């Protein structure tokens, strides 16, 4: 507990208000250039840590993942402490509870970037400029775009919108509500380390295991909350969504990406998945959904769907803040 008996991480309502502010900041401003982006700084730092601790073993990878998660937690605690030092003397408890979460969520979210980049690729496809669409695709996904046709590029974009809305919108909101700024930044740290070392290459097959498993654990509930949101936003497809997530998601190598991608495939009535190339490695991913392969117009539909999902998260968090704000008044009347 902090001064005046307020919880260290603020009340649930204050954290909800912080999530709203953070998501709206990302919608308004987007991500800063890499030279000013804390996530980029973190990636650089963890790259240097990797050079020191790397061994071809799971134990070394666990040390790397633990140090990264600890750095994320320390940054979150510093945000909370800084807000407390600046705002508590002025008695601004609501801001003290909301501000650290708002800053953390704004740093960890990337919904604006996802929507903007997906729109750029869609425009290239509509202009029959496949080369430009392929050149832009690595901004969203790690797969080799050189052998993809227009439908393959569209499928990659739709899959990225699904997967990354979990990682860069729903998960930061979830962890902000549950554990404040430290929770948000631990998740962002773990997700960044998974992107750096969690893929199945010869170098990281063992070293990246801890980061990949931590990322799976932290995104498990957010992925399923996202699928539930998609079902609410596409009620006419809800039955198919449940059926296809149950049928197709378990075959996906990721326990969370499969759920998110199958849910979006069901909502759009398209088929995702299939063979992918990462450098010299080829993965035969399972097919997700029933329907035709997606085209450029399906990128629009997917972008609108995930945008509505983010706005629904904002609305739900506003409702949580309002409920928390009204509760003390109700208790005083009952007393």
GUTI-422829 format. One line per field, with one value per residue (C-alpha): residue number from 1; residue in one letter; chain; x, y, z. Coordinates in steps of 0.2 Angstrom, whole numbers, plus 5000, padded with zeros to 4 digits. Example, Ala and Ser with C-alpha at 12.3 -4.5 7.8 and 13.67 -1.06 7.14 Angstrom:
num 1|2
residu A|S
chaine A|A
px 5062|5068
py 4978|4995
pz 5039|5036
***
This chain:
num 1|2|3|4|5|6|7|8|9|10|11|12|13|14|15|16|17|18|19|20|21|22|23|24|25|26|27|28|29|30|31|32|33|34|35|36|37|38|39|40|41|42|43|44|45|46|47|48|49|50|51|52|53|54|55|56|57|58|59|60|61|62|63|64|65|66|67|68|69|70|71|72|73|74|75|76|77|78|79|80|81|82|83|84|85|86|87|88|89|90|91|92|93|94|95|96|97|98|99|100|101|102|103|104|105|106|107|108|109|110|111|112|113|114|115|116|117|118|119|120|121|122|123|124|125|126|127|128|129|130|131|132|133|134|135|136|137|138|139|140|141|142|143|144|145|146|147|148|149|150|151|152|153|154|155|156|157|158|159|160|161|162|163|164|165|166|167|168|169|170|171|172|173|174|175|176|177|178|179|180|181|182|183|184|185|186|187|188|189|190|191|192|193|194|195|196|197|198|199|200|201|202|203|204|205|206|207|208|209|210|211|212|213|214|215|216|217|218|219|220|221|222|223|224|225|226|227|228|229|230|231|232|233|234|235|236|237|238|239|240|241|242|243|244|245|246|247|248|249|250|251|252|253|254|255|256|257|258|259|260|261|262|263|264|265|266|267|268|269|270|271|272|273|274|275|276|277|278|279|280|281|282|283|284|285|286|287|288|289|290|291|292|293|294|295|296|297|298|299|300|301|302|303|304|305|306|307|308|309|310|311|312|313|314|315|316|317|318|319|320|321|322|323|324|325|326|327|328|329|330|331|332|333|334|335
residu X|X|X|X|X|X|X|X|X|X|X|X|X|X|X|X|X|X|X|X|X|X|X|X|X|X|X|X|X|X|X|X|X|X|X|X|X|X|X|X|X|X|X|X|X|X|X|X|X|X|X|X|X|X|X|X|X|X|X|X|X|X|X|X|X|X|X|X|X|X|X|X|X|X|X|X|X|X|X|X|X|X|X|X|X|X|X|X|X|X|X|X|X|X|X|X|X|X|X|X|X|X|X|X|X|X|X|X|X|X|X|X|X|X|X|X|X|X|X|X|X|X|X|X|X|X|X|X|X|X|X|X|X|X|X|X|X|X|X|X|X|X|X|X|X|X|X|X|X|X|X|X|X|X|X|X|X|X|X|X|X|X|X|X|X|X|X|X|X|X|X|X|X|X|X|X|X|X|X|X|X|X|X|X|X|X|X|X|X|X|X|X|X|X|X|X|X|X|X|X|X|X|X|X|X|X|X|X|X|X|X|X|X|X|X|X|X|X|X|X|X|X|X|X|X|X|X|X|X|X|X|X|X|X|X|X|X|X|X|X|X|X|X|X|X|X|X|X|X|X|X|X|X|X|X|X|X|X|X|X|X|X|X|X|X|X|X|X|X|X|X|X|X|X|X|X|X|X|X|X|X|X|X|X|X|X|X|X|X|X|X|X|X|X|X|X|X|X|X|X|X|X|X|X|X|X|X|X|X|X|X|X|X|X|X|X|X|X|X|X|X|X|X|X|X|X|X|X|X|X|X|X|X|X|X
chaine A|A|A|A|A|A|A|A|A|A|A|A|A|A|A|A|A|A|A|A|A|A|A|A|A|A|A|A|A|A|A|A|A|A|A|A|A|A|A|A|A|A|A|A|A|A|A|A|A|A|A|A|A|A|A|A|A|A|A|A|A|A|A|A|A|A|A|A|A|A|A|A|A|A|A|A|A|A|A|A|A|A|A|A|A|A|A|A|A|A|A|A|A|A|A|A|A|A|A|A|A|A|A|A|A|A|A|A|A|A|A|A|A|A|A|A|A|A|A|A|A|A|A|A|A|A|A|A|A|A|A|A|A|A|A|A|A|A|A|A|A|A|A|A|A|A|A|A|A|A|A|A|A|A|A|A|A|A|A|A|A|A|A|A|A|A|A|A|A|A|A|A|A|A|A|A|A|A|A|A|A|A|A|A|A|A|A|A|A|A|A|A|A|A|A|A|A|A|A|A|A|A|A|A|A|A|A|A|A|A|A|A|A|A|A|A|A|A|A|A|A|A|A|A|A|A|A|A|A|A|A|A|A|A|A|A|A|A|A|A|A|A|A|A|A|A|A|A|A|A|A|A|A|A|A|A|A|A|A|A|A|A|A|A|A|A|A|A|A|A|A|A|A|A|A|A|A|A|A|A|A|A|A|A|A|A|A|A|A|A|A|A|A|A|A|A|A|A|A|A|A|A|A|A|A|A|A|A|A|A|A|A|A|A|A|A|A|A|A|A|A|A|A|A|A|A|A|A|A|A|A|A|A|A|A
px 5000|5006|5002|4983|4980|4980|4986|5004|4998|4982|4965|4958|4948|4963|4973|4958|4959|4977|4974|4962|4974|4988|4978|4972|4989|4995|4980|4984|5003|5009|5026|5042|5057|5068|5081|5069|5059|5061|5057|5071|5083|5077|5081|5098|5102|5096|5107|5122|5116|5115|5133|5138|5127|5124|5127|5118|5108|5090|5098|5108|5092|5082|5095|5093|5074|5075|5086|5075|5059|5068|5073|5055|5048|5061|5056|5038|5042|5052|5037|5026|5038|5041|5022|5021|5035|5028|5009|5006|5011|4998|4985|4982|4978|4968|4983|4996|4987|4983|4999|5011|4999|4996|5014|5018|5003|5007|5025|5020|5005|5007|4989|4991|5007|4998|4984|4994|5006|4992|4984|5000|5002|4984|4986|5001|4991|4976|4988|4995|5012|5017|5035|5031|5019|5032|5045|5034|5028|5044|5038|5024|5030|5046|5043|5052|5040|5049|5039|5022|5009|4995|4985|4999|5004|4986|4985|5001|4994|4978|4987|4999|4984|4976|4992|4999|4983|4984|5003|5002|4984|4975|4989|4996|4978|4975|4992|4989|4973|4980|4997|4999|5014|5026|5014|5013|5032|5036|5025|5033|5050|5045|5037|5052|5064|5053|5054|5073|5077|5061|5061|5067|5084|5099|5106|5090|5082|5087|5093|5076|5065|5062|5058|5046|5037|5036|5028|5016|5011|5008|4998|4987|4973|4974|4973|4957|4950|4953|4945|4930|4930|4930|4915|4905|4910|4905|4890|4884|4900|4901|4896|4909|4922|4920|4920|4935|4946|4943|4946|4961|4970|4977|4987|4996|5014|5009|4995|4990|4993|4983|4968|4969|4971|4958|4946|4949|4948|4931|4925|4930|4926|4943|4957|4973|4989|4999|5017|5029|5047|5059|5076|5081|5068|5051|5036|5020|5008|4990|4976|4965|4947|4935|4933|4943|4961|4961|4963|4967|4949|4950|4964|4952|4939|4953|4959|4941|4938|4954|4951|4933|4941|4953|4939|4929|4943|4944|4925|4926|4940|4930|4916|4927|4934|4917|4911|4926|4923|4904|4907|4913|4898|4886|4895|4893|4874|4872|4881
py 5000|5018|5034|5037|5019|5018|5001|5003|4999|5009|5003|4992|5007|5018|5005|5003|5022|5020|5007|5018|5033|5022|5014|5031|5038|5025|5028|5046|5046|5029|5022|5034|5031|5017|5028|5035|5019|5011|4993|4996|5001|4985|4975|4982|4979|4961|4958|4963|4952|4938|4940|4937|4923|4913|4895|4882|4876|4879|4885|4899|4904|4904|4916|4927|4927|4930|4945|4952|4950|4957|4973|4975|4973|4986|4998|4996|4998|5014|5021|5018|5025|5040|5044|5041|5054|5067|5065|5058|5074|5084|5071|5066|5048|5044|5051|5042|5025|5028|5037|5023|5011|5024|5026|5008|5003|5017|5010|4992|4995|4995|4995|5011|5004|4987|4996|5009|4995|4983|4998|5001|4983|4982|4998|4990|4974|4984|4993|4976|4981|4964|4968|4983|4973|4960|4973|4980|4964|4961|4976|4964|4946|4936|4925|4926|4935|4932|4917|4924|4928|4941|4929|4923|4941|4945|4929|4935|4952|4945|4933|4946|4958|4943|4938|4955|4962|4950|4954|4973|4978|4965|4958|4975|4980|4964|4965|4983|4979|4964|4970|4988|4995|4981|4968|4977|4979|4962|4956|4967|4962|4943|4946|4955|4942|4929|4938|4939|4921|4911|4905|4888|4890|4880|4894|4896|4879|4877|4894|4902|4889|4899|4915|4906|4897|4913|4922|4908|4908|4927|4928|4912|4922|4937|4926|4918|4935|4941|4926|4930|4948|4943|4931|4946|4957|4944|4936|4928|4918|4914|4896|4893|4902|4890|4875|4881|4886|4869|4860|4870|4880|4864|4860|4877|4877|4892|4889|4907|4912|4897|4903|4921|4917|4903|4916|4929|4916|4911|4928|4933|4915|4913|4901|4905|4895|4884|4883|4896|4900|4907|4909|4892|4884|4879|4876|4867|4877|4869|4877|4887|4890|4885|4896|4904|4911|4929|4944|4962|4966|4954|4965|4979|4967|4961|4978|4984|4969|4971|4990|4987|4974|4988|5000|4987|4985|5004|5004|4990|4998|5014|5005|4997|5014|5021|5006|5009|5027|5025|5011|5022|5033|5018|5012|5029|5029|5011|5016
pz 5000|4997|5005|5009|5008|4989|4981|4974|4957|4958|4958|4944|4938|4938|4928|4916|4913|4910|4897|4888|4888|4882|4867|4862|4863|4851|4839|4839|4838|4833|4837|4838|4827|4832|4839|4852|4855|4872|4864|4851|4866|4875|4860|4858|4876|4876|4860|4870|4884|4872|4867|4885|4891|4875|4875|4865|4880|4887|4904|4896|4887|4903|4910|4895|4897|4915|4914|4900|4910|4925|4915|4910|4927|4934|4920|4926|4944|4940|4931|4946|4958|4947|4946|4965|4968|4957|4959|4977|4986|4976|4980|4962|4966|4950|4939|4950|4947|4928|4921|4923|4914|4900|4897|4897|4886|4874|4872|4871|4858|4839|4833|4822|4814|4810|4802|4792|4786|4781|4771|4762|4756|4751|4740|4732|4728|4721|4710|4704|4711|4719|4720|4731|4742|4744|4749|4762|4770|4781|4791|4798|4796|4797|4782|4765|4754|4738|4732|4738|4725|4729|4738|4749|4753|4758|4769|4777|4781|4788|4799|4805|4809|4820|4829|4832|4838|4852|4855|4853|4858|4868|4879|4884|4889|4898|4908|4911|4920|4929|4934|4930|4921|4927|4919|4903|4901|4907|4893|4880|4885|4884|4867|4860|4866|4858|4842|4844|4849|4850|4832|4827|4820|4823|4834|4845|4845|4863|4868|4863|4872|4888|4879|4868|4882|4893|4878|4875|4894|4894|4878|4882|4890|4878|4863|4869|4874|4857|4849|4860|4854|4836|4840|4847|4833|4820|4828|4812|4811|4830|4828|4814|4824|4839|4827|4817|4832|4840|4824|4816|4830|4839|4824|4823|4830|4842|4855|4853|4835|4829|4840|4834|4816|4816|4824|4810|4796|4803|4804|4786|4779|4771|4772|4780|4784|4772|4767|4773|4771|4784|4776|4771|4782|4775|4787|4781|4792|4794|4784|4795|4791|4777|4762|4747|4749|4754|4742|4744|4749|4764|4771|4773|4781|4793|4797|4801|4812|4823|4823|4830|4843|4849|4851|4860|4872|4875|4878|4891|4900|4901|4908|4921|4926|4927|4938|4949|4950|4955|4968|4982|4980|4980|4996|5005|5001|5007|5023
***
